Amino acid sequence: MEFRFHPRDAASAEWAAYGVRDAIVVAVGFILALVLVAPFG
């Protein structure tokens, strides 16, 4: 069976990977903000 990897699929896969990374960065930053702000709130 021949498997063809379309450039559009590759691009969407890269964007998905970046989306996951950005989501992790945002989540970690949000948690750090809560930890820093919570004691003063």
C-alpha positions, 0 to 999 in steps of 0.5 A, spaced: 500 500 500 502 506 497 502 512 503 503 519 500 504 524 505 501 531 503 504 537 504 498 540 507 498 535 512 505 536 514 503 543 515 497 542 519 501 537 523 506 542 525 501 547 527 498 542 531 505 541 535 506 548 535 498 549 538 500 543 543 506 547 545 503 553 546 497 550 550 502 547 555 506 554 555 500 558 557 497 553 562 504 553 566 504 560 566 497 561 568 499 556 574 505 560 576 501 566 576 496 563 580 501 561 585 504 567 585 498 571 586 494 567 590 498 568 597 496 576 596 489 575 594 
